Amino acid sequence: MEVICLQEAAFYALVEEVYARLKKENGLKEDKWVSDEEAMRLLNIKSKTTLQNLRDEGKIRYSQPQKKLISYDRDSINDYLEKHARNTF
């Protein structure tokens, strides 16, 4: 048996690439509403306060079906990121 060692970052990059390829080939749809952890990952932020500020300032859409349950609209997060994207030279 052959053992292949990968650095942690390379391993997770490989897993994401495999997931993206499977999703593309099998036509899996992403959830429209995501948790706060997923929203923070998509926005590449570490602070829940920053996420709350984006929500309070109306920069990203959210839904609060229960008092402590907040879901974020994936499309509005993508729109926010696109709006703040800078073109390369």
Secondary structure as GFF3:
##gff-version 3
##sequence-region A 1 89
A	DSSP	alpha_helix	8	26	.	.	.	ID=ss1
A	DSSP	beta_strand	33	34	.	.	.	ID=ss2
A	DSSP	alpha_helix	36	43	.	.	.	ID=ss3
A	DSSP	alpha_helix	48	56	.	.	.	ID=ss4
A	DSSP	beta_strand	62	66	.	.	.	ID=ss5
A	DSSP	beta_strand	69	73	.	.	.	ID=ss6
A	DSSP	alpha_helix	74	83	.	.	.	ID=ss7
###
